[in-house]
């Protein structure tokens, strides 16, 4: 197994073609997301694994490459799992694109690791629904873009959490400001809710959202998600959304802002 040089990333793009619901792949390939790609052969890769943002692992390509599969297990055991333990992260998400890969992972990888299967949903824009305008927020709250001015306002509570989100997914804050999007609700002096593009390509943005527990059930999550969706539409970008099948709050927000479920899929979650 070899670490693929960034200049050679184009070679693995065809291997990931069935992962249309994972924007992280093209975000890494385009240099918008921190990640590494490992292959069986640098010159002519047939099997590939992408390791992004410390806890996302995606496998694709030839499934019966025994040597590659052995090295994949060693990579997970010796590098990926120790890395998330060091960073205090609870799990690794392991994605596969076929029943063949699922069987290989079950037999050769995860049977030796504590894991569980998680059901997920993938949402895209429902273009049959028209423009949706924002509803007014309470007097001391306002929707603001996550831009350079906001990120420099050290008086805002939760600014460290927003910045942390950016650093998890993006190579730098400057990179996010150049290629990403984000909106938040500021109530008084607190960033109460925020929605950011975690992954981005030239024409797609995968959105992620968080609301401070003290500010929930005020409509803030829908407000920031809708702001991001409307921005995407206005700038000819396609918003997408992934969430766990049991995350009722995330599902309700997604379906309230012109997004529709187009896929159910499963991933393995490997416990730290």
Helices and strands as residue ranges (DSSP letters): E 2-3, G 6-16, H 23-29, E 35-39, E 47-52, E 56-61, H 66-75, I 76-80, H 81-87, E 91-95, H 99-108, G 110-112, E 115-125, E 141-145, H 148-151, H 159-169, H 173-179, E 182-187, E 190-200, E 204-211, G 213-215, H 220-234, E 238-244, H 248-256, E 259-271
